[in-house]
């Protein structure tokens, strides 16, 4: 029979020895004990890896996560019954004279306005109403074709209305307040592909944080039934409240 190996008085005891009851007792390890130790070691390494992933992912999305949390709260209260105002917009309207060679399409008009107004907004959906006859009392007249669209940016937007054949185009510029600008950043209004891809990484970070958080809870807490009940209950409550 093997004699137990005893630590000399005053010697430091490693974490492996302190956490292993068999080694603390001085018992020799058989095959079953070694297998149990390997399983505990794999589980400890997995939890350590989960914590690192959870921490680094959370650090990456911390600042923008705060932005999305604040703006998400404001967007959730953009209408009644618990309306929170995002500020009073500043509106300016004017008639802008067109060049001698008038734009032939709404897209060409949008490009001309971007250059003329020095506004790098992204064109929104174009509404194009073809020329058609309308009744005017007892007469029938032809209403000319009209174009309506908007140039969208995070800080301001320009609504455009043009009747084909006119020498001017009506533009209506709206400058949002600070919180309105933040809301536009949240929704990606008028933003380029770089911002969109950055927001995709934040969305992926939130998904990873959720998954690693659930895994950490299940690995560190024995009451897994309670965790399953909480997750299932929260999903069910969200759907129920959303459908009310």
Beta strands, then each sheet from edge to edge (+ up, - down):
strand 1: 90-97
strand 2: 122-123
strand 3: 127-129
strand 4: 132-136
strand 5: 139-143
strand 6: 146-152
strand 7: 156-163
strand 8: 168-175
sheet 1: 1+ 8- 7+ 6- 2+
sheet 2: 1+ 8- 7+ 6- 3+
sheet 3: 4+ 5-
end
